[in-house]
Amino acid sequence: MSYVDGFVAAVPTTNRETYKKHAEAAARVFKEHGALKFVECWGDDVPDGKLTSFPMAVKRQDDETVVFSWIIWPSRDQRNEGMKKVMADPRMQPETNPMPFDGKRMIYGGFEMIVEA
């Protein structure tokens, strides 16, 4: 079954178009290196929680929007190989494609798919 990398981040709301361009450029690189699908979602209905929430997890500020993203890979092994290539790709270097958000507050992880309908 496929493997998924998931991400949640807080992006300055004024950087929406910059973020979109950043993601579009990254998507091309990830797909060239084996990703099956690359999805970026801009928060539209992301409530604050009392105990936990997406905004709390990324310490979202008032002038930021939560983004939720995922990348689908054929397998974990192909993801590991593809991710090495992505990180070494010159198009993904900060001087070429800088992250338009605070990457230190991004949460991410790799997930084994157990149900796909």
VMD Tcl script that draws the C-alpha trace (Angstrom):
set ca {
  {0.00 0.00 0.00}
  {1.11 3.61 -0.55}
  {3.00 5.77 1.94}
  {2.05 9.33 2.90}
  {4.05 12.28 4.20}
  {1.80 14.77 6.00}
  {2.50 18.38 6.92}
  {0.78 21.19 8.83}
  {2.22 24.70 8.93}
  {1.27 28.30 9.67}
  {1.84 30.64 6.73}
  {1.57 34.43 6.85}
  {-1.79 35.13 5.20}
  {-0.22 37.82 3.00}
  {2.13 35.14 1.59}
  {-0.65 33.04 0.05}
  {0.42 33.56 -3.58}
  {4.11 33.25 -2.72}
  {3.34 30.01 -0.87}
  {1.32 28.71 -3.81}
  {4.23 29.37 -6.21}
  {6.64 27.74 -3.75}
  {4.40 24.66 -3.53}
  {3.91 24.44 -7.29}
  {7.67 24.47 -7.81}
  {8.17 21.87 -5.08}
  {5.42 19.67 -6.53}
  {7.27 19.38 -9.85}
  {10.44 18.29 -8.05}
  {8.69 15.77 -5.79}
  {6.83 14.20 -8.72}
  {10.02 13.97 -10.78}
  {11.56 12.05 -7.88}
  {8.78 9.51 -7.46}
  {5.85 11.11 -5.64}
  {2.49 10.01 -6.99}
  {0.51 12.98 -5.70}
  {1.32 16.32 -4.05}
  {-1.51 18.23 -2.35}
  {-1.50 21.66 -0.67}
  {-4.59 22.98 1.13}
  {-5.13 26.54 2.41}
  {-7.07 26.67 5.68}
  {-10.67 27.84 5.30}
  {-12.50 26.40 8.31}
  {-9.81 25.59 10.89}
  {-11.14 26.38 14.37}
  {-9.09 27.02 17.48}
  {-9.39 24.21 19.98}
  {-9.65 24.14 23.74}
  {-7.16 21.32 24.26}
  {-5.65 20.66 20.80}
  {-6.13 21.94 17.26}
  {-4.24 22.59 14.05}
  {-3.74 26.28 14.97}
  {-2.40 25.34 18.40}
  {-0.10 22.67 16.99}
  {1.72 25.16 14.75}
  {1.40 28.16 17.11}
  {-0.56 30.08 14.47}
  {-0.46 33.86 14.89}
  {-3.41 36.16 14.11}
  {-1.91 37.11 10.74}
  {-1.31 33.51 9.65}
  {-3.33 30.75 7.98}
  {-2.94 27.01 8.61}
  {-1.98 24.89 5.60}
  {-2.45 21.13 5.45}
  {-0.43 19.16 2.91}
  {0.40 15.64 1.93}
  {2.52 13.73 -0.53}
  {1.65 10.21 -1.63}
  {4.45 7.82 -2.52}
  {4.29 4.28 -3.93}
  {5.99 2.88 -0.79}
  {8.09 3.91 2.19}
  {11.27 2.70 0.46}
  {10.48 4.77 -2.63}
  {9.70 7.74 -0.39}
  {13.05 7.41 1.38}
  {14.92 7.30 -1.93}
  {12.81 10.05 -3.48}
  {13.17 12.33 -0.46}
  {16.99 12.03 -0.61}
  {16.85 13.13 -4.24}
  {14.42 15.97 -3.49}
  {16.60 17.33 -0.68}
  {19.67 17.23 -2.94}
  {17.87 18.84 -5.89}
  {19.19 22.38 -6.52}
  {15.61 23.62 -7.12}
  {14.76 22.84 -3.50}
  {17.61 24.77 -1.90}
  {16.60 27.76 0.26}
  {18.37 30.24 -2.00}
  {16.42 28.93 -5.01}
  {13.00 28.24 -3.45}
  {12.87 29.79 0.06}
  {10.12 28.69 2.41}
  {7.64 31.59 2.82}
  {6.82 30.56 6.41}
  {8.53 29.59 9.66}
  {9.59 26.00 9.06}
  {10.45 25.51 12.74}
  {6.72 25.46 13.56}
  {5.80 22.98 10.83}
  {4.74 19.54 11.99}
  {5.24 16.55 9.74}
  {5.44 12.81 9.68}
  {5.36 9.72 7.52}
  {2.34 7.42 7.57}
  {1.64 3.92 6.36}
  {-1.76 3.83 4.67}
  {-4.06 1.24 6.24}
  {-7.35 2.12 4.50}
  {-7.90 3.65 1.08}
  {-11.41 3.86 -0.28}
}
mol new
graphics top color blue
foreach p $ca { graphics top sphere $p radius 0.5 }
foreach p [lrange $ca 0 end-1] q [lrange $ca 1 end] { graphics top cylinder $p $q radius 0.2 }
display resetview
